[in-house]
Each structure stands twice: as C-alpha cells, then as structure tokens.
C-alpha cells in the first residue's frame, strides 16, 4: 500500500477528545504514516506537542493563527522559541493573514479593523523572524489577503519557505508562490463537485511542489463531505489527485512524502 502524510491536522481540537487513538489507528490502517498536528495559539501548540510526545507518528507545528491575533500577546517570539526546541516540532504556524473580519465584514472601515490587520502582520513577522533563527519553515494561512501575505513573505525568500496550506487559489497565484521557493498543499476540496478550480491548479502544479493534507476536522473529502474529517481521508484525496495528475499512487506517494521531508526537515 502506498503511504502518505497528513501534513495539516488539528488533532488537539475537541472533535477528537473521545476517540483520538481510534482516529490515529484508522490513519495507520489507511497508509497515512505521519500526521502533523498544527497549533493555533500557544495553548493549542502545547497540546500539539503533547500529542506528538504521545503518538510516535504524530509531529507538531507551533504558532498563532491570524484569526486569533487580537488575543495574542504583543510579542510571542520567546514562546515560539521555547516550544520549537522540542525535537518533534517541525515548523512554525499556522501563521499569516486573514482579512475576513470579525462579524463577517468585508471592508476595513474602522480603526479597530485596521488594528486587527496590523496585529496579524506583526505576529506573522515574528513567526518569520524566529523561523530564520531556528532553521524552520512556516505553515501559511491566508484568506482574502493573498497579495499582502506573499509580499510579507517575499523578503524572507531563500531563508524561510512557506507552505500555503488548504490552497484554493488559481494557477497564476500558485506560480507566484513557487517562484519564491515556497509550496502549496491541497485538501479534500479537490474531491468536491464544485472544486474544479482547485483541480485545475493541482493539474498545473509540478508533482514535486505540493503536499497533501486534510485540515481536519474540516473539509472531509467525498464521500464523507459534511462529516468530521480525519487523517485517514488523505487516502481519498490522493485517489482524486492521481486522476488529475495522471500518475500512479506510488508516484504521488514518493513525490509528496519527499517534498514533505524536505520542507519539514525534522520529520
């Protein structure tokens, strides 16, 4: 059986509180040999590290999600440094910019809105600075903020790589990311009936420039759409991707696992 990695999961979420051991066992049975649990704030990051200590095939990414930036301390660099010392912490994140404002507003109209975006940029910058210090890469979240996210990452090109996770942008934007040495990662959206735009981007992305992920508990692929997602479902994602890429499961496994090991060097 070809093996795959789930490079972006949220195993510390309460969705898995009652059956996490079974979830990980199902992933193993499906050939998902490594799972990376992603932190969304310092407490979530600590939980991700604890899970990595508990399960041999689980690794952690530590950081502060941009949607939670307004709750972050002014400076999280020391906390990131301390957490990232752990041998199973493989990157920083998820970090980046998310301009979907609280309450669903689409326009920045108040000083509070502007402050929210500035805080996101400040926290993103701190992740990038610590990543350089520690020789780690960053897991990037962006929503409605692609140009600003890429612009903030660009000065770090050659020193820090990013993986733009849950990638749903067009081919042109994918190529801009690859141009600065960063990567993209695809989720179960690739299986959705309305996911043709993502399949088009997958088709255009070189086989050695992307990874696979679930972003679980979100975005369960067909035939599980609408249910809780879990790492085992990388199997269904991979089966769709090989059709789009016109390659074998063995080729996809070799390429995506090699890419992940090069990006997450402590895997």
Steps between C-alpha positions, in 0.01 A plus 500: 500500500645843406548717808415867540531774761229726637701822514229711667264370767351646818509196725487710818146620417215373720358318196747219579484503879311171524666282235840637402676164534247344264539792255875448489459124465271553199759730348769233541273240343440732204873542441530849650836451667563850641261768627590859579280664764484877464480754782270802481615683816749426777270268694399314185868475406583350839225243448642417155843442656345276766329295230831466316653368822217248538476361146817397311363595157367844605709817469422860596501848351484785750369851449213744509221509241434844349130482580597489868759777473297751700536267801877458463757667724696782338802276461481120473856441381636362827204262528553380143870444563430297813235281338701447183794353692305178523645237264159421352408861416554511125393857405340820625136590438244509400564865437423759235221745424123457501302806397159343559411741776315408820127505444542422130575857394670525162637855518747656740302797628612568855819551697422171673497320165834655405647410837388137451683480169812670637512251788478210256792639302701554819446142619573362151827693495600353836446147371721571199777651714506203738485258208826647365665470841402136542536379141133412472236571238149642541150365441311788339131583533358771278144596424395805299859622547712327239698796368585634846594154628732436207652849528581446868654158431708608198784674691564170679533298176813290507494495881149379587262300284125503545237245413173670411269245654146417385589660169200609297646774281555507126796382293655846476510538877640150543785591266576818696541286812729251328710784359615596851580141595185430697239228456126434498291229664165357393205374708178308442365797301667334201228231518204739519261531207554878510877464538594513131705817554712314756537200268619736226767635734601148606537406134737793441708453816820296451485164674789591731364840608195411709391298802176339611303579815155468652476818713287271715250520661399721205448432127441125499537371143232323301344258599521636858421862419310671780629260764795532735821469304794293622854419380403165346318695230826603335444169321191635324676827421794314347269290284353813344838669459646209303211525256563873456878454468475185285756323716504194724441493875859382539631803308282738700606339828870526415476862386282642777679318783841610367375860476365487856825358639700774330266773626448363853865405550442358852241245383 
